[in-house]
Amino acid sequence: MKLQLKIWRQRTSTDKGAFVSYTVNDVDPEMSMLECLDVLNETLIERGEEPVAFEHDCREGICGSCGFMINGVAHGPERATTVCQLTMRHFKDGQELVIEPWRARAFFPIKDLIVDRRAFDHIIEAGGYISVSTGQAPDGNAILVGKDIADQAMDAAACIGCGACVAACPNASAALFTGAKIAHLSVLPQGKPERDRRALAMVAQMNAEEFGNCTSIGECTGVCPKEIPLEVIATMNRDYLRASWTRREDQSETILPFTEWSTGSKLQSDPTSRD
């Protein structure tokens, strides 16, 4: 196979980037997309040119390190597939592929196809830990979890944090990622002690990282390599609203009615008059 690769090249985060076209000959249809870039980079190095920078690690679709846009689609045209698993047989001989990094305010560019995704790390860090006893591993049947609940948790826990959902969303929202991280713990007994605090902290951190708002368009689920369901966003919203209301109720004794704190008078508190 012969392919035309139109790749975004950007030397540093402050430099101006541009697309550069390359021709790659003798592409094996069984190569992965990353292996095709490896072949290109070997050619560039032999010519004394700068190789294309891109992220990768396991190359087995597990780590979530790799990821970029191919012809405007995150991870390429195949559903439930990362770019490290995407083989070249899905493209036609002589086809042009436009390859560019994730585009989002929260993912600022580092070099070529590499973007800074530490915003995801900050969201996970905000979630903290779960309250479980340390020491010897517990018996598998010590904490009973129904199969429906276990399946729901595992579906959400499959998220690898690649960032495709953010790149595909017209709003650059991280709701699917954050929802997955909240949902896979909130439905399990081990995650319930910190359920409210986790939802409040992670959503607050997501908003602080300059991601856009979710409008439930669903583009995120269409490109997710692990097919995380849109329902995790509903779970996140439910937990966040529940936690916000619980915190408001806990603080209600210290909140004065509008008429009292605005006028300074000592009126009888009326719970129904509070905001």
Buried (B, 14 or more C-beta within 10 A) or exposed (E): BEBEBBBBBBEEEEEEBEEEEBEBEEBEEEBBBBBBBBBBBEBBEEEEEEBBBBBBEEBEBBBBBBBBBBBEBBBBEBEEBBBBBBBBEBBEEEBEBBBBBBBBEBBEBBBBBBBBBEBBEBBBEBBEEBEEEEEEEEEEEEEEBEEEEEEBBEBBBBBBBBBBBBBBBEBBBBBBBBBBBBBBBBBBEBBBEBBBBBBBBBBEBBEEBBBBEBEEBEBBBBBBBBEBBBBBBBBBBBBBEBBBEEEEEEEEEEBEBEEBEEEEEEEEBEEEEEE
